[in-house]
Amino acid sequence: MATVEQLARYVRSKNAGPFWVTLEIFTDNDAAYQQIKGSPNLTKAAVAELYGVEPGLVKQFYLDDLRVVKYSYPRPRPSGHRAENDMHSGQQYIKLAEVEV
Amino acid sequence: MNTCSVLMPIGGLGAGINKEAFDFGMAMNPDAIAVDAGSTDSGPAYLATATCKVPRMTVKADLEICVQGAVEGGIPLFIGSCGTCGTDNLVDWTGDIVAEILAEHGWQAKIAKIYSQQPAETLERKWDEGKIHALEGAPEIGRGTFADCSNIVAVLGVEPFIEAVQAGAQIILAGRATDTAVIAAYPILKGCDVAASWHGAKTVECGAQCADKEDGMGVLLTVDETGFYVRPLLPDAHCTPYTVSSHLMYENTDPWRLTEPSGTMVTHKAVYTQVDEFTTYVTGSEFEPAEQYTMKLEGARPNGFQNISLVGIANRKICADPERWIRNITAFGVAKLDKLGIDPATYHIDFKAYGFNAVLAGAPPLDAPPPRELGMLLTVTADTQELATRVAKLYQPLLLHFPTDMDEREQLPSFAFPFSPADCPRGETHEFTLYHVVDVDDPLELVRIAYVTV
């Protein structure tokens, strides 16, 4: 078992406007890309559970040419909510990076 | 063949344009200069209070370089989303800075100011007409939401920019615009491929982030009738098919479909070709014109007043179970406030345990070691500053001394405050409220343009 972080070149997250978060896993070889793409721990449903959102709301994209797997999900609270903890959502990728593949 | 080159000197106005790169770009004889000055990424405060995130002096320094390039090169300068949030007052604020620069240098130019801020009444009328629609992931709103917002802006497409240039303006200062419209407007006006103009604009909207060396600062976009070229402005940076195509993902929900007021750019069939050491050429972009022209609305409303306190804790017992301490101190304070007649429904308490789970919500992995120390941030939110501060003041002695369990007869601990006073009123706070679009009959229906020659 390896984690996403160990397989990937890098993993990142960022707000996509005030109401969405987007996550990307960049890999630099086909074996790692396929392993991540095929992992049951990285399905839309698994990522939804990881971030506490409805499974139907998570979008998943496979960018084969770039060997990137991308997810987007609506922020549970709008940017600037009174209990805001990550305005730019820039640290939210860590949970994804820790997933075992 | 129609071609149009746009110099994009930096991803955000006021970040500090690299003059060497700018001059290198100007030497390639661009047809226009375009810069985006706005973003919602830093949160709702800027829109809610109609203020610019960047200090005036910093904005002026970048504008001076851009205005000089436009005046000396005899080319138009496009600035989108003036003053971070693009409210009307910040279009004027930017206009004043530009006028000051022109006057200081004895230059002349016709300035267009494009306004897109919307009064609540306009949007209430649109709401009644059924012309406001929620985007996916939008919060629930009602007719009254527009009046609740401190400020609302409608996001501009390319048409108002084109209108301003055709009216003879050389410096175009716009309210909130899509990051791409400010760049795509001139190539579209010049008869270049519409899809390539949009896709090229999207590629360069963050400056040299589409290159392999981001501190290269700027990029040159050249659109023709079949595609677009993109190259960075410093000799040690390169735009490659990988860096150019991967930038499309950045900050986008969907990497292949990007919606603009007039339609959707579709990029999944694009072909990326390296044409020289620095430059990538992109063809195969598509654009699906929308049946209905829409402008996205951005609005922020107040959601209370806050007071924050930070205390450092290295106590072993609390570090071993920070959530238990948070539960106990919260309940103790709430009970004390209740005795004073302060209803728990009138304020909101939020503890964040930095070093434990403040950034990544939920329980840390089971095998994570206990933190060596914690930064406990208490945020109190209430309808008035007075109440928020009163609640925070009541918590101060608890933040200093509260043991894990009050009933344990241990010596009262004291924790580490970095500030005196330990609490800090931070004024009114805000949240984004609108993620909606409004149908318009004409791209200029909700837009006002004013011209001034300095």
Interface residues (C-beta under 8 A of the other chain):
Chain A: K14 N15 A16 G17 P18 F19 W20 T22 E24 F26 G52 L57 K59 F61 L63 D65 L66 V68 K70 S72 P74 R75 R77 P78 S79 G80 H81 R82 A83 E84 N85 D86 M87 H88 Q91 Q92 I94 K95 E98
Chain B: T40 D41 S42 G43 P44 A45 L135 E136 G137 A138 P139 Y242 S245 S246 M249 Y250 E251 N252 T253 D254 P255 W256 E298 A300 N303 G304 Q306 H348 D350 K352 A358 V359 L360 A361 G362 P365 T379 T381 T429 H430 E431 F432 T433 Y435
